[in-house]
Amino acid sequence: MSTTQAELIGPLLRDVSRSFYLTLRVLPKEIRPQVSLAYLLARATDTIADTKAVPRAKRVFALQQLRICRVCRSWGQSPDTKPQPANGNCWND
């Protein structure tokens, strides 16, 4: 992770979840960036799912777009390429 990314993640975590931010110190330094990003992604998806400010259909679409990006990147594809997993379950890649 670059210095710029680390500089952005720290303040963002501190602002959205002070308790989680404080507990990162107990993790090995090498894995803190990955855990931090995973936590922020979970917070973002939870916010999208729970908000009442956006109609349900738009929230579902936004979450599906995040899912496609995650799956495509894990398979080394462009997010513009719609994944076609053999078992029909994008989460079991």
Backbone bond lengths (Angstrom), bond angles and torsions (degrees), N, CA, C in turn:
res aa  C-N    CA-C-N  psi(-1)  N-CA   C-N-CA  omega(-1)  CA-C   N-CA-C  phi
1 M - - - 1.449 - - 1.519 108.02 -
2 S 1.317 115.86 135.14 1.461 119.70 -178.97 1.527 110.66 -74.12
3 T 1.319 114.79 163.34 1.466 120.02 178.10 1.521 110.31 -60.57
4 T 1.325 117.24 -40.87 1.460 120.58 -179.96 1.522 110.91 -60.98
5 Q 1.324 117.45 -44.29 1.467 120.63 178.45 1.521 110.41 -61.99
6 A 1.315 117.79 -44.77 1.458 121.11 179.87 1.519 110.96 -63.43
7 E 1.329 116.48 -37.81 1.463 120.37 178.57 1.523 111.56 -65.24
8 L 1.327 117.72 -30.48 1.466 121.22 178.72 1.523 111.68 -80.20
9 I 1.320 116.56 -40.63 1.463 120.51 -175.24 1.526 112.08 -66.99
10 G 1.314 117.49 -44.06 1.460 120.52 -178.01 1.515 113.11 -55.31
11 P 1.343 118.85 -56.28 1.466 119.80 179.26 1.531 113.00 -62.96
12 L 1.326 116.64 -36.32 1.459 119.62 179.27 1.527 110.66 -63.96
13 L 1.318 117.10 -47.36 1.467 120.54 177.33 1.520 111.21 -61.05
14 R 1.307 116.47 -43.78 1.464 120.59 -179.85 1.531 110.47 -59.40
15 D 1.343 116.61 -37.47 1.461 120.71 -178.47 1.528 113.80 -76.44
16 V 1.336 117.68 -35.85 1.466 119.42 -175.64 1.524 113.33 -91.36
17 S 1.317 117.67 -24.97 1.466 119.38 179.75 1.523 110.52 -157.46
18 R 1.306 114.24 88.64 1.459 119.43 -177.20 1.533 112.04 -59.97
19 S 1.331 116.98 -40.83 1.472 118.90 -177.80 1.529 111.36 -65.66
20 F 1.333 118.10 -42.22 1.465 120.34 177.89 1.520 109.95 -64.59
21 Y 1.318 116.18 -43.66 1.461 121.24 179.75 1.528 110.82 -56.84
22 L 1.307 117.07 -43.06 1.462 120.77 -178.59 1.526 112.46 -68.71
23 T 1.327 117.92 -31.59 1.466 120.74 -178.31 1.531 113.05 -78.96
24 L 1.318 117.84 -13.44 1.466 119.72 178.87 1.525 112.39 -58.55
25 R 1.313 116.75 -24.95 1.473 120.48 -178.41 1.522 112.97 -61.26
26 V 1.327 118.04 -24.94 1.464 119.62 -178.36 1.536 112.23 -80.55
27 L 1.332 117.01 -13.46 1.463 120.75 178.67 1.520 110.34 -83.34
28 P 1.330 116.77 152.56 1.464 119.03 173.32 1.536 109.72 -58.89
29 K 1.305 116.42 139.10 1.461 122.23 -175.98 1.531 112.04 -55.90
30 E 1.336 116.85 -34.44 1.458 121.58 -176.65 1.527 113.45 -63.53
31 I 1.327 118.33 -28.83 1.466 119.86 -176.09 1.527 113.32 -104.55
32 R 1.298 118.53 -2.62 1.468 120.88 -179.06 1.527 113.19 -57.82
33 P 1.340 119.18 -43.61 1.474 117.88 -179.54 1.531 113.21 -61.33
34 Q 1.330 117.22 -42.40 1.465 120.25 -179.23 1.532 111.28 -66.97
35 V 1.315 116.52 -42.80 1.469 120.32 178.93 1.523 109.87 -65.28
36 S 1.315 116.67 -39.83 1.463 120.84 179.34 1.522 111.32 -61.98
37 L 1.333 116.65 -45.75 1.463 120.03 179.26 1.524 111.74 -65.60
38 A 1.315 116.94 -39.90 1.462 120.16 178.03 1.529 110.40 -62.00
39 Y 1.326 116.44 -42.04 1.464 120.51 178.76 1.532 110.80 -62.79
40 L 1.337 116.71 -45.21 1.465 119.86 -179.68 1.525 111.46 -63.92
41 L 1.330 117.48 -37.33 1.464 120.21 176.57 1.527 110.54 -64.58
42 A 1.321 116.40 -41.93 1.466 119.64 177.91 1.524 111.09 -62.72
43 R 1.328 117.03 -42.10 1.472 120.83 177.81 1.523 111.28 -62.83
44 A 1.330 116.62 -42.11 1.463 120.43 -179.33 1.530 111.21 -64.41
45 T 1.328 117.04 -45.36 1.460 119.68 -179.93 1.523 111.31 -66.41
46 D 1.324 117.20 -36.73 1.458 120.95 176.96 1.526 111.21 -64.38
47 T 1.321 116.46 -40.84 1.462 120.51 178.36 1.522 110.77 -63.83
48 I 1.336 116.42 -43.95 1.470 119.98 177.87 1.525 110.13 -60.95
49 A 1.304 117.32 -46.42 1.467 121.21 -177.15 1.520 112.83 -65.43
50 D 1.328 117.21 -35.65 1.467 120.73 -172.49 1.521 115.56 -91.42
51 T 1.321 118.57 -17.00 1.464 119.08 -174.10 1.523 111.60 -67.47
52 K 1.313 115.19 144.58 1.470 120.51 175.20 1.527 109.95 -103.54
53 A 1.351 116.72 -0.74 1.467 121.55 -177.62 1.526 112.32 -77.71
54 V 1.333 116.96 -15.23 1.466 122.47 -177.70 1.529 107.80 -123.45
55 P 1.327 117.70 136.24 1.468 119.84 178.77 1.533 111.90 -57.25
56 R 1.320 115.57 148.68 1.464 121.98 -176.63 1.525 112.38 -53.14
57 A 1.312 117.99 -44.87 1.469 121.24 -177.27 1.537 111.15 -59.48
58 K 1.308 117.42 -39.82 1.463 120.47 178.86 1.526 111.23 -70.15
59 R 1.326 116.56 -34.91 1.470 119.59 177.73 1.520 110.54 -66.79
60 V 1.315 116.90 -43.90 1.465 121.16 178.62 1.526 109.80 -61.26
61 F 1.329 116.80 -43.78 1.463 120.49 178.79 1.529 110.86 -60.44
62 A 1.323 117.80 -44.92 1.473 121.61 179.88 1.527 110.78 -61.37
63 L 1.326 116.95 -42.43 1.464 120.22 178.98 1.528 111.32 -66.89
64 Q 1.329 117.22 -37.20 1.462 120.08 176.69 1.527 110.63 -64.19
65 Q 1.326 117.67 -37.88 1.460 120.89 178.17 1.526 111.00 -64.27
66 L 1.318 117.39 -41.34 1.467 120.60 176.09 1.525 110.65 -62.14
67 R 1.307 116.26 -40.57 1.462 120.98 179.86 1.524 110.58 -63.75
68 I 1.321 117.37 -44.49 1.464 121.19 179.74 1.523 110.31 -61.81
69 C 1.317 117.57 -43.63 1.471 120.47 179.48 1.520 110.89 -61.87
70 R 1.320 116.98 -42.01 1.458 120.57 -179.49 1.515 111.26 -65.01
71 V 1.296 117.04 -45.26 1.461 120.90 -178.48 1.520 110.34 -67.16
72 C 1.317 117.91 -45.39 1.466 120.36 -178.76 1.513 111.44 -61.98
73 R 1.306 117.04 -41.94 1.459 119.34 -179.82 1.527 111.12 -66.30
74 S 1.323 116.79 -36.87 1.463 118.40 -179.78 1.528 110.67 -69.73
75 W 1.315 117.52 -24.97 1.460 121.58 177.43 1.514 111.97 -93.71
76 G 1.338 118.41 -0.89 1.453 121.94 -179.98 1.508 113.65 76.41
77 Q 1.328 117.69 22.89 1.456 121.90 179.75 1.525 110.09 -103.70
78 S 1.304 115.10 165.51 1.458 121.18 172.72 1.530 108.11 -72.98
79 P 1.350 117.86 145.06 1.469 119.38 175.38 1.522 112.51 -61.50
80 D 1.350 118.21 -16.12 1.464 121.38 177.85 1.522 111.89 -76.23
81 T 1.333 117.13 -14.95 1.454 122.39 178.92 1.518 108.41 -89.95
82 K 1.318 116.17 118.18 1.460 118.88 -179.12 1.533 109.47 -73.14
83 P 1.340 117.71 123.01 1.460 119.76 -178.62 1.519 112.23 -69.08
84 Q 1.315 115.89 145.88 1.455 122.14 178.65 1.525 108.92 -129.54
85 P 1.326 118.69 74.29 1.459 119.70 -179.20 1.523 111.22 -64.74
86 A 1.325 115.25 143.88 1.456 120.85 -177.23 1.523 112.52 -61.95
87 N 1.326 116.49 -38.04 1.465 118.51 -176.98 1.515 113.58 -90.68
88 G 1.340 117.69 1.74 1.450 121.07 177.59 1.519 114.71 77.39
89 N 1.328 117.44 4.96 1.456 121.19 -179.30 1.516 109.22 -121.09
90 C 1.335 116.18 105.85 1.471 120.43 -176.31 1.527 112.77 -65.37
91 W 1.307 118.27 -18.71 1.466 119.74 -176.46 1.516 112.65 -84.90
92 N 1.324 117.92 -8.56 1.458 120.74 179.24 1.515 111.26 -105.18
93 D 1.334 116.68 41.62 1.469 118.55 -177.44 1.470 108.37 -79.41
